[in-house]
Amino acid sequence: MKIAVPDLISNSYFPAVAAVELGLLKDEGAAAEVELIFPVDRAYAALRKGEVDFVAGSAHSALSAFPEWKGVKLLCAQGQGMYWFLVMRRDLKPQRNDLSIVKGRRIGAAPWVDMGLKRLLVAAGIDLVRDEVQIGPVPGAEGTTVNFGLIAAYALEKGLIDGFWANGMGTETAVRSGAGSIVLDVRRGDGPPGCFNYTLASIATSERNIGKDTKLVEAMVRAIVRTHEILKRDPDRASEVGAKLFPKSEATLIATLIRRDAPYYDASISEATVHDMNAFCRDLGILAGAPSYGDVVATGLQSLWYSGAR
């Protein structure tokens, strides 16, 4: 089976990647491979077409290919909360949680990922037009096999953008190089109230796949739960995966990033999370209706979210 991820050299979707590379899906009897498909809406389009079996990406982005959540289900979370960072050029002297820094600036963000930042800024009182905030593609982030966070970090260092909204790997790279400073880390309390639940990193599949091979779908969820357990117990196991897949500099960082993310490793998806995410999607105009929890989440798999469930 194929698992699409929209960013590979990253901590964002690492549980899905590690489930393959540490052999946990193989233990469940599933032969699996990871395919990088950027941006995330292309990954979900591939799922709709049957070109991949799962998408390990941002949950709200499923609506790009499955309007009103028709034909898709979230199986489990890879981690809780919106997981991107706002990083701005250090020479601008940004201050933590001070969003006035974005006024008149160019901020790089991937398609569909940018929605979280735009809605967050509006909630914080920033008018994107009046305040001349430019949020858009990063120079060089073209094609379907782009590792966006790293490209954003390099673009920031070169002065091609004033800031970016991207994953922890890109953030750590920019901070360590001296090019950037963190303005927002939503998972750890930054940003306006309610933004934590705008989206989350999830595993999704089509309703067609659930009906066709329930055992394979269950194996995917169990593998993610086991991966969480292993990485929380021993974050250094992440280095094994990094050594196989990442450039050397990023391979040395991944265990540190996974150690930070471990408190958010919980495969469950709560009704409150779905309620808040759907409200976010309606605010953006990418969702018209009010789908129920069961319309969004594969509720028949809930028992598998917890350690030891079979």
Secondary structure, DSSP 8 states (H G I E B T S, - for coil): -EEEES-SSSSTTHHHHHHHHTTHHHHTT---EEEE-SSHHHHHHHHHHTS-SEEEEEGGGGGGTSGGGTTEEEEEEEESS---EEEEEGGG---TT-GGGGTT-EEEE-TTTHHHHHHHHHHTT--TTTTT-EEE--TT--SSS--HHHHHHHHHHTTS-SEEEE-HHHHHHHHHHTSEEEEEEGGGT-SSTTGGGS--EEEEEEHHHHHH-HHHHHHHHHHHHHHHHHHHH-GGGHHHHHHHHS-HHHHTTHHHHHHHHGGG------HHHHHHHHHHHHHHTS--S---HHHHB-GGGGGGGSTT--
